[in-house]
Amino acid sequence: MRSDIVPGATFPDYELPDHTGVLRRLSELQGEDPMILTLARGHYCPKEHQQHQDLASFQTKIAVAYTQIATIATDEHHTLQEFRASVGAFWPFLSDPGRIVQRDLDIQEYTDPEHDPMIPHTLVLKPGLIVHRVYNGYWFWGRPSLTDLWQDLRQVSSEVRPDWDLATPGLRERWDAGDLSPFHGWNKRGLRETPRAPQHTASADP
């Protein structure tokens, strides 16, 4: 992996066609959320199938945790579609048969001249494509387990979500004042009216 792709660095914002043929940028796919990015050998590799089947079993948790996921592989369009369908993935798969990413990141797997794949890597990215962690998956045990990813994403989310702990001093006061900017999801709605105290009407004794 290129020497500058380290924790704290910004990962390149590659633009590649997805499994439907539409050009997509990584920053567009990520939005404002943490992201899991896999750089995969492709459909031919059983290790890729195992990792991506594991990720597919995890994808409902990824979705409810407001986290994104994407895969880049050197497969041609139709092979990429088969790869995605065969592992039961719902996330975007990006096609790079021209080896743009492989060359740019200096991750040619030179021990497999037949397929000329990328050395597989998995990255956990903070919003803004900021690298949090890089896993080298040339050997399968180098790839992150779902427990590894859970721990990484817990750390990342706690750093980037201002409302991670609702007991944070000052957070309740901002909510009560109608300032929704620290609150994920709510921050898209602008200012909220300051809630009024409940009105209690005293009833007369009979």
Buried (B, 14 or more C-beta within 10 A) or exposed (E): BEEEBEEEBBBBEBEBBBBEEEEBEBBEBBEEBBBBBBBBBBBBBEBBBEBBBBBBEBBEEBEEBBBBBBBBBBBEBEBBBEBBEEBEBEBBBBBBBEBBBBEEBEBBBEEEEEEBBBBBBBBBBBBEBBBBBBBEBBEEEEBBEEEBBBBBBEBBBEEBBBBBEEEEEEBEEBBEEEBBEBBBEBBEEEEBEEEEEEEEEEEEEE
